[in-house]
Amino acid sequence: MTECKVEYLENVMASLAVCLRYEEALLIKIRPRFEQFKKRYNGSSIGYCLSRYIKSELDSATPGNRGVGRNDGRIPRFGAYYRKALRGQPGARVAQLYDAIQHLILCGYLLHVLMLEEPVSRTAVLSGEPLYEKWITRIYTEHSLPSKGALRKVFLLFVTAAMDEVKRCMDTHNIRAARLFGKDPIDAILAYYACAGFFLRITEVNP
């Protein structure tokens, strides 16, 4: 089983601290919460969920645009939309893209912990597969993301920075889609990855 190491979350926390470098009062509030969270973190279950989801999103071989958790193809899976570009990529480059997407998902996950949990919630005892099955149905159907206040401000600031990192990785490896008409859905695809992290934490504490 792939473990999502606590070091990955420490990297996410470091990125958040950069985004909030002018919000010292908020950082003082959330840093102890992060330390409390690390003691309760279940890296095995989270790692299982992320590995299964991200690998399915990067799947460029399966026909069709629809990905897991969707009822339609409105938000295509990443690997389907960038099928031709991904098929020519060596494994090391795909691994870099995997890491960037994982970081983005963990941004949403950690924001729920730091901004909404006081004290940090205890997680339900779920192994990886049951957690995954409950979580995956929520990503593209529920709409309870932050809509106002400090959480929305931090969410947009932090998630936008993480989305830009994924796009930089894509540009570095020339991952683009041949598109003649219509709007490129990449912003929607990536925004839902941050939502996925947010809902993963919700599912973990309230399955």
C-alpha positions, 0 to 999 in steps of 0.5 A, spaced: 500 500 500 502 506 498 503 511 504 502 518 504 507 520 508 507 526 513 513 529 510 508 531 504 503 534 509 509 538 512 511 540 505 504 543 504 504 546 510 510 550 508 507 552 502 501 555 506 506 558 510 509 562 504 502 564 502 500 566 509 506 570 510 503 577 511 497 573 516 502 572 522 496 571 527 492 566 522 499 562 522 500 562 530 493 560 530 494 554 525 501 551 527 499 548 533 493 545 530 497 542 525 502 539 530 496 536 533 493 533 527 500 530 525 499 525 531 492 523 529 494 522 521 493 516 518 498 516 512 496 509 509 489 510 508 490 517 505 495 514 501 491 508 498 485 513 496 490 518 493 494 513 489 488 510 486 484 516 485 490 520 481 492 513 477 485 513 475 486 521 473 492 520 469 489 514 465 490 515 458 489 508 455 482 507 457 477 510 452 472 515 453 473 522 457 469 520 464 473 519 470 471 516 477 466 519 481 463 523 475 456 522 472 458 525 466 463 527 462 463 535 463 469 535 467 474 530 464 479 526 467 486 529 466 489 523 462 483 523 457 483 530 456 491 530 455 491 523 452 496 524 446 501 528 450 501 523 456 502 517 452 509 520 450 511 521 457 517 517 460 515 515 467 519 520 471 515 525 468 509 522 469 511 521 476 512 529 477 505 530 475 503 525 480 506 529 485 504 536 483 497 533 483 497 530 490 500 536 493 494 540 490 489 535 493 493 535 500 492 543 500 484 542 500 485 536 505 489 540 510 485 546 509 479 543 512 483 541 518 487 547 519 481 552 518 475 548 520 477 543 526 478 546 533 480 541 536 482 537 530 477 532 529 478 524 530 477 520 524 473 514 523 476 507 523 476 506 516 481 502 512 483 505 505 478 501 500 472 503 504 474 510 505 475 511 498 469 508 496 465 513 500 469 519 498 469 518 491 462 519 490 462 526 494 467 529 489 463 531 483 456 531 487 457 535 493 457 543 493 459 545 500 466 548 499 467 555 502 463 561 499 465 567 504 470 569 509 477 568 511 476 560 509 474 562 502 480 567 501 485 562 504 482 557 499 483 561 493 490 564 495 493 557 497 489 553 491 491 557 486 498 557 487 498 549 487 494 549 481 499 554 478 505 549 480 501 543 476 501 548 470 508 549 470 509 542 471 505 541 465 508 546 461 515 544 462 513 537 459 509 540 454 503 537 456 498 540 452 491 538 448 490 539 441 484 544 441 480 548 436 474 550 439 471 551 446 474 553 453 480 549 456 477 545 462 484 545 465 482 550 471 476 546 472 479 539 472 485 542 477 480 546 482 476 539 483 482 536 485 483 541 491 475 540 492 477 532 492 482 533 498 477 537 502 472 532 501 477 527 503 478 530 510 470 531 511 469 523 509 475 521 513 471 524 519 464 523 518 463 517 513 
